[in-house]
Amino acid sequence: MQKRKHRYLAGIFTLLLLAIPVVGLLEHQAVFDAIRLHGYTAPDSISQLATDTAMQPSMRRLFYVYHPAIEDKTDFNKSCRDNEQTIVLGCYVDTRGIYLLNVTDSRLTGVEQVTAAHETLHAAYARLSTTERKRVDKLTADYFANATDQRLKDTIELYKKQDPSVVPNELHSILGTEVRTLPAELETYYKQYFSDRSKVVDFSEQYEKAFTERKNQIVAYDAQLSSLKEQIDSLQTSLTAQASSLSAERERLSGLRSSGQVAAYNAAVPGFNQQVNKYNQDIDTLSDIISEYNDIVPKRNAIAEQESDLVKAIDSRSSVPAHQ
């Protein structure tokens, strides 16, 4: 009996030893948060982002813990140092801060809101217990396995190519801020972060629309230009053949006339004139198609330039002096 009691106490002692690191971590986070929040007052621009995205009080608090900063491209690139070759709109730097790129283009309203929520979800993910993280990772992976949104799939594919290990973390932030409808268990999970998750998704769809509308217009213009180009090429080939045929017929008619074969000449003239009329009509048609093509090109290029400007507006690497 004495022996059994000893083993039981030893078991308790082991459990306590295992619990100490967890409790210690929680206490460390609480101390860290208290120090970071002591005397901190969020600027209006920061508190507005939390309000706009319907952050729950605990999520807002976590957001503030990292003293979010909205920075211009030069400062942002100093804060978010990495080797990514893709556009970066924000970053969460553990124990240091959350940094957001200042996007001033009014056509991209919503970028800062979505980025703020996205980066705060990274901070939240970092604080998940091992058990909870495994559960959430399975939920997000299961959703992604059946996803049909090509933009989502392309985005995650980029992360896979750069560093597959970050995919669960990125999925956690992307699904929470950009996907309108999620399975019930995931929706329930995200309620601890957002009182109304649709608010942040609205912002995501709003700024993404600026790109998709232009992208779709460019695709439509390119389809028109491709079709017109085929017509132009076909007509030009036909006109070349017609011109060769007319030249040969003209020589034949000239030969008939010079040789005194008046009846044969007169009989052939109407057919020749019909060929000439067809040739001239096709010339006019070609001219009209070329004009239409030339009218579309500058419109297409103007939209492409708008799209390029939008990309530059959210690309911290553009318009920044090269490092000397």
C-alpha positions as CSV (number, residue, x, y, z in Angstrom):
1,M,0.0,0.0,0.0
2,Q,2.9,2.3,0.9
3,K,4.5,1.6,-2.5
4,R,1.3,2.4,-4.5
5,K,1.0,5.8,-2.7
6,H,4.6,6.6,-3.5
7,R,4.0,5.9,-7.2
8,Y,0.8,8.0,-7.2
9,L,2.6,11.0,-5.7
10,A,5.4,10.6,-8.2
11,G,2.7,10.7,-10.9
12,I,1.4,14.0,-9.5
13,F,4.9,15.4,-9.3
14,T,5.5,14.5,-13.0
15,L,2.2,16.2,-14.1
16,L,3.1,19.3,-12.1
17,L,6.5,19.4,-13.8
18,L,4.8,19.1,-17.2
19,A,2.4,21.8,-16.4
20,I,5.0,24.3,-15.2
21,P,6.2,25.3,-18.8
22,V,2.6,25.9,-19.9
23,V,1.7,28.0,-16.9
24,G,5.1,29.8,-17.3
25,L,4.3,30.6,-20.9
26,L,0.9,31.9,-20.1
27,E,2.4,34.1,-17.3
28,H,5.1,35.3,-19.6
29,Q,2.5,36.3,-22.2
30,A,0.4,38.1,-19.5
31,V,3.5,40.0,-18.3
32,F,4.6,40.8,-21.8
33,D,1.1,42.0,-22.7
34,A,0.8,44.1,-19.5
35,I,4.2,45.8,-20.2
36,R,3.3,46.5,-23.8
37,L,-0.1,47.9,-23.0
38,H,1.0,50.0,-20.0
39,G,0.5,53.6,-21.0
40,Y,-0.3,52.7,-24.6
41,T,-3.1,54.5,-26.3
42,A,-3.9,53.4,-29.8
43,P,-3.9,56.2,-32.4
44,D,-7.2,56.9,-34.0
45,S,-6.2,55.3,-37.3
46,I,-5.3,52.1,-35.5
47,S,-8.4,51.9,-33.3
48,Q,-10.5,52.6,-36.4
49,L,-9.0,49.5,-38.1
50,A,-10.0,47.4,-35.1
51,T,-13.5,48.9,-35.2
52,D,-13.9,48.5,-39.0
53,T,-13.0,44.8,-38.9
54,A,-15.3,44.1,-35.9
55,M,-12.5,42.7,-33.7
56,Q,-13.6,41.2,-30.5
57,P,-12.2,43.0,-27.3
58,S,-9.6,40.2,-26.8
59,M,-8.5,40.5,-30.5
60,R,-8.4,44.3,-30.3
61,R,-6.2,43.9,-27.2
62,L,-3.9,41.5,-28.9
63,F,-3.7,43.9,-31.9
64,Y,-2.7,46.8,-29.5
65,V,-0.1,44.6,-27.7
66,Y,1.9,44.8,-30.9
67,H,1.7,48.6,-31.2
68,P,0.5,48.5,-34.9
69,A,2.1,51.0,-37.1
70,I,1.0,52.2,-40.6
71,E,4.2,53.1,-42.4
72,D,5.3,54.5,-45.8
73,K,7.2,52.2,-48.1
74,T,10.7,53.2,-46.9
75,D,10.0,52.6,-43.2
76,F,7.8,49.6,-43.9
77,N,10.7,47.9,-45.7
78,K,12.9,48.5,-42.7
79,S,10.3,47.0,-40.3
80,C,9.4,44.1,-42.5
81,R,12.7,42.8,-43.5
82,D,12.5,39.6,-45.6
83,N,13.6,38.0,-48.8
84,E,10.2,37.6,-50.3
85,Q,9.9,38.3,-54.0
86,T,6.1,38.8,-53.7
87,I,4.1,41.8,-52.6
88,V,4.0,42.2,-48.8
89,L,1.2,44.4,-47.3
90,G,2.0,43.8,-43.6
91,C,4.0,41.7,-41.2
92,Y,3.8,40.4,-37.6
93,V,7.2,40.4,-35.9
94,D,7.0,38.3,-32.7
95,T,7.7,40.4,-29.5
96,R,8.1,43.5,-31.6
97,G,5.2,44.7,-33.6
98,I,2.6,44.6,-36.4
99,Y,3.5,46.8,-39.4
100,L,1.1,47.8,-42.1
101,L,1.9,49.4,-45.5
102,N,0.3,52.8,-45.9
103,V,-1.9,52.4,-49.0
104,T,-3.2,55.8,-50.1
105,D,-5.0,54.9,-53.3
106,S,-8.7,55.4,-52.7
107,R,-9.5,52.6,-55.2
108,L,-7.9,50.2,-52.7
109,T,-9.8,51.1,-49.6
110,G,-10.0,48.0,-47.4
111,V,-6.4,46.8,-47.9
112,E,-5.3,48.1,-44.5
113,Q,-8.3,46.7,-42.7
114,V,-7.8,43.3,-44.1
115,T,-4.0,43.4,-43.5
116,A,-4.5,44.5,-39.9
117,A,-6.9,41.5,-39.2
118,H,-4.6,39.1,-41.1
119,E,-1.5,40.0,-39.2
120,T,-3.3,39.9,-35.8
121,L,-4.5,36.4,-36.6
122,H,-0.9,35.5,-37.1
123,A,-0.3,36.7,-33.5
124,A,-3.3,34.8,-32.3
125,Y,-2.1,31.6,-34.1
126,A,1.3,31.9,-32.4
127,R,-0.5,31.7,-29.1
128,L,-2.6,28.6,-29.8
129,S,-1.8,25.6,-27.7
130,T,-0.3,22.6,-29.5
131,T,-3.6,20.7,-29.2
132,E,-5.7,23.6,-30.5
133,R,-3.3,24.4,-33.3
134,K,-3.5,20.8,-34.5
135,R,-7.3,21.0,-34.5
136,V,-7.4,24.3,-36.3
137,D,-4.8,23.2,-38.8
138,K,-6.9,20.2,-39.7
139,L,-10.0,22.3,-40.1
140,T,-8.3,24.8,-42.5
141,A,-6.5,22.0,-44.4
142,D,-9.8,20.1,-44.9
143,Y,-11.4,23.3,-46.2
144,F,-8.6,24.0,-48.6
145,A,-8.5,20.5,-49.9
146,N,-12.0,21.0,-51.3
147,A,-11.6,24.7,-52.2
148,T,-12.6,25.8,-55.7
149,D,-11.5,29.5,-55.5
150,Q,-8.6,29.7,-57.9
151,R,-7.2,32.9,-56.4
152,L,-7.0,31.2,-53.0
153,K,-5.4,28.1,-54.5
154,D,-2.9,30.2,-56.4
155,T,-2.0,32.2,-53.3
156,I,-1.4,29.1,-51.2
157,E,0.7,27.6,-54.0
158,L,3.0,30.6,-53.8
159,Y,3.5,30.1,-50.1
160,K,4.1,26.4,-50.7
161,K,6.9,27.3,-53.2
162,Q,8.5,29.7,-50.8
163,D,8.2,27.8,-47.5
164,P,5.6,25.0,-47.1
165,S,5.9,25.2,-43.3
166,V,4.0,28.5,-43.2
167,V,1.0,27.3,-45.1
168,P,-1.1,26.3,-42.0
169,N,-0.4,29.7,-40.5
170,E,-1.2,31.6,-43.7
171,L,-4.4,29.6,-44.2
172,H,-5.5,30.5,-40.7
173,S,-5.2,34.2,-41.5
174,I,-6.4,34.1,-45.1
175,L,-9.5,32.0,-44.5
176,G,-10.5,34.2,-41.5
177,T,-10.3,37.4,-43.4
178,E,-11.0,36.6,-47.1
179,V,-13.5,33.7,-47.4
180,R,-17.1,34.6,-47.2
181,T,-18.6,31.3,-46.0
182,L,-16.7,28.7,-44.0
183,P,-17.8,25.4,-42.4
184,A,-19.7,25.8,-39.1
185,E,-16.8,24.6,-36.9
186,L,-14.4,27.1,-38.5
187,E,-17.0,29.9,-38.3
188,T,-17.4,29.1,-34.6
189,Y,-13.7,29.2,-34.1
190,Y,-13.3,32.6,-35.7
191,K,-16.1,34.1,-33.5
192,Q,-13.5,34.5,-30.7
193,Y,-11.7,37.0,-32.9
194,F,-14.5,38.8,-34.8
195,S,-18.0,39.8,-33.6
196,D,-19.0,40.0,-37.3
197,R,-16.4,38.4,-39.6
198,S,-18.3,39.5,-42.7
199,K,-17.1,43.0,-42.1
200,V,-13.5,42.2,-42.8
201,V,-14.5,39.9,-45.8
202,D,-16.4,42.9,-47.2
203,F,-13.2,44.9,-47.1
204,S,-11.3,42.1,-48.8
205,E,-13.8,41.8,-51.6
206,Q,-14.0,45.5,-52.0
207,Y,-10.3,46.1,-52.7
208,E,-10.0,42.8,-54.6
209,K,-12.8,44.0,-56.9
210,A,-10.5,46.9,-58.0
211,F,-8.2,44.2,-59.5
212,T,-10.7,41.7,-60.7
213,E,-12.7,44.2,-62.6
214,R,-9.7,45.5,-64.5
215,K,-8.3,42.0,-65.0
216,N,-11.6,40.9,-66.4
217,Q,-11.8,43.9,-68.7
218,I,-8.3,43.3,-70.0
219,V,-9.2,39.6,-70.6
220,A,-12.3,40.8,-72.5
221,Y,-10.3,43.3,-74.6
222,D,-7.7,40.7,-75.3
223,A,-10.3,38.3,-76.6
224,Q,-11.7,41.0,-78.8
225,L,-8.3,41.9,-80.1
226,S,-7.5,38.3,-80.8
227,S,-10.7,37.8,-82.7
228,L,-10.1,40.9,-84.7
229,K,-6.5,40.0,-85.4
230,E,-7.7,36.6,-86.8
231,Q,-10.2,38.4,-89.1
232,I,-7.5,40.9,-90.2
233,D,-5.0,38.1,-91.0
234,S,-7.7,36.1,-92.8
235,L,-8.8,39.1,-94.9
236,Q,-5.2,40.1,-95.7
237,T,-4.5,36.5,-96.9
238,S,-7.7,36.6,-99.0
239,L,-6.9,40.0,-100.4
240,T,-3.5,38.9,-101.4
241,A,-5.0,36.0,-103.3
242,Q,-7.7,38.2,-104.8
243,A,-5.1,40.7,-106.0
244,S,-3.1,37.9,-107.6
245,S,-6.2,36.6,-109.3
246,L,-7.3,40.0,-110.5
247,S,-3.9,40.7,-111.9
248,A,-3.9,37.5,-113.9
249,E,-7.5,38.2,-115.1
250,R,-6.6,41.7,-116.1
251,E,-3.7,40.4,-118.3
252,R,-6.0,37.8,-119.8
253,L,-8.6,40.4,-120.7
254,S,-5.9,42.7,-122.1
255,G,-4.8,39.8,-124.3
256,L,-8.4,39.1,-125.5
257,R,-8.9,42.7,-126.4
258,S,-5.5,43.2,-128.2
259,S,-6.1,40.0,-130.1
260,G,-9.5,41.2,-131.3
261,Q,-11.5,38.6,-129.3
262,V,-14.2,41.2,-128.5
263,A,-17.0,38.8,-127.7
264,A,-14.9,36.8,-125.3
265,Y,-13.6,40.0,-123.8
266,N,-17.1,41.5,-123.3
267,A,-18.3,38.2,-121.8
268,A,-15.5,38.2,-119.2
269,V,-15.7,41.8,-118.1
270,P,-18.8,41.5,-115.8
271,G,-17.1,38.7,-113.8
272,F,-13.9,40.7,-113.6
273,N,-15.9,43.7,-112.3
274,Q,-17.6,41.6,-109.7
275,Q,-14.2,40.4,-108.5
276,V,-13.0,44.0,-108.3
277,N,-16.1,45.0,-106.3
278,K,-15.6,42.1,-103.9
279,Y,-11.9,43.1,-103.5
280,N,-12.8,46.7,-102.8
281,Q,-15.5,45.7,-100.3
282,D,-13.0,43.5,-98.5
283,I,-10.6,46.4,-98.5
284,D,-13.3,48.5,-96.8
285,T,-14.1,45.7,-94.3
286,L,-10.4,45.3,-93.5
287,S,-10.1,49.0,-93.0
288,D,-13.1,49.0,-90.6
289,I,-11.7,46.1,-88.6
290,I,-8.3,47.6,-88.4
291,S,-9.9,50.9,-87.1
292,E,-11.8,48.9,-84.5
293,Y,-8.7,47.1,-83.5
294,N,-6.8,50.4,-83.2
295,D,-9.6,51.9,-81.1
296,I,-9.5,49.1,-78.6
297,V,-5.7,49.0,-78.1
298,P,-5.4,52.3,-76.2
299,K,-8.5,51.4,-74.1
300,R,-7.0,48.1,-73.2
301,N,-3.6,49.6,-72.4
302,A,-5.2,52.3,-70.2
303,I,-6.9,49.6,-68.1
304,A,-3.6,47.7,-68.0
305,E,-1.9,50.9,-66.8
306,Q,-4.5,51.3,-64.1
307,E,-3.9,47.8,-63.0
308,S,-0.2,48.4,-62.9
309,D,-0.7,51.5,-60.8
310,L,-2.8,49.6,-58.3
311,V,-0.1,46.9,-58.0
312,K,2.5,49.6,-57.5
313,A,0.3,51.2,-54.8
314,I,0.5,48.0,-52.7
315,D,4.0,46.9,-53.6
316,S,6.4,48.2,-51.0
317,R,9.3,47.5,-53.3
318,S,8.3,50.1,-55.9
319,S,9.3,53.7,-55.8
320,V,11.9,53.0,-53.0
321,P,15.5,54.2,-53.6
322,A,17.9,51.3,-54.2
323,H,20.2,50.4,-51.3
324,Q,23.6,51.9,-51.8
